[in-house]
Amino acid sequence: MDEITRAAGALLGQPLRDPVDLGGSPRSTVLRCRTATGGSVVVKAFVDEPEARRAYAGEAAGLSLGLAGPELLAADHEQRLLVMADLGDAPTLADLLLGTDPKAAERGLLEWAGGLGRLAARSVPRRAEFAALWQQHGRGLPSWEDEPWQQQNVGAFLGLLAECGLTAPPGLAEELTAVGTADGERYPGFTPGDTCPDNNLITPDGLRLLDFEAAGYQSVFLTAAYCRMPFSSCWCVHRLPDDLARRVEGAYRAEVVVQYPDLAEDALWQAGMDRATVVWTVDSTLHLLRRALPEDGPMHRTRQPVPTRRQVLRHRWTSALGLTGHPAFAATVRLLLAELAAGWDAPELPGYPAFRATG
């Protein structure tokens, strides 16, 4: 920490002291440091390996747009080091959802959804600027947008089914391939990449986003699906009250319709949301199933309360049963539920703690 603090102080042009570890990941270390004037900044240092270098480029480019998140104060490509403004200790959306105040959790959800929608809408004219920023900070590294992860997931998902001894229903490969290519260029919007509840601060000044490591442009439906599923690729997954879930999705949609007026058409919106649900259900299955088959386990090592992997998978698969426009995928989740989940001794996914007393 001392080495990172010294390097960040030199980059910022003033000494830093008293580093506090805010927790990071295998890719990065995140510190809060005091400045010589009595304020504080947040320092993020990335390790020297390929995915961490791309994460640095995404964070630096995404923050440089200045559309959301903390102000980027300094960046150094060679050291893979960022210094940014400190947003303080406001609660995250995860804190609110796992808490006991339903009104605060409801306000936080609506603020989160509306804020993400505004971000996506306002970002549309700045895609070329983001691409230039990526090249500046990435120095030739391929961006996350250049990685065809949805198409890669198709082959991986078919392989996983075979690994589990399951025969893919006829037409599944073609259906998944079509789903993954439908909306990205027609309705693009900027996303920090990881809009899970613990990366969203609910501050007195509104929503502030954290973690831009996977920043880029993607279909707005892929972000909107986080409102409906909810939180498509996250650990903080419980059920939302039906009425609130609709309002949260509506808050996001109302903002992106400003940029994409045709998304006000219900049939078009529903079709896009169904495609995004398929994409994220495939993705979560790939990330969770191999670990869930031998034994169950919590979605997060330290946070409580959290669901288990089997609870989340069964919820994802059950929710996808109604995707009538994707019959091969609906048949696939029926197969997964019957052949794999039928014997799982895990309770149904509960509601978020903040709303349990209110239904």
Helices and strands as residue ranges (DSSP letters): H 2-12, E 16-21, E 28-35, E 40-46, H 50-64, E 72-76, E 81-85, H 93-97, H 102-123, G 124-126, H 127-138, G 144-146, H 149-163, H 172-179, E 188-191, G 197-199, E 200-203, E 206-209, E 216-219, H 220-228, H 242-259, G 261-264, H 266-292, H 309-319, G 320-322, H 327-339, G 341-343, G 353-358
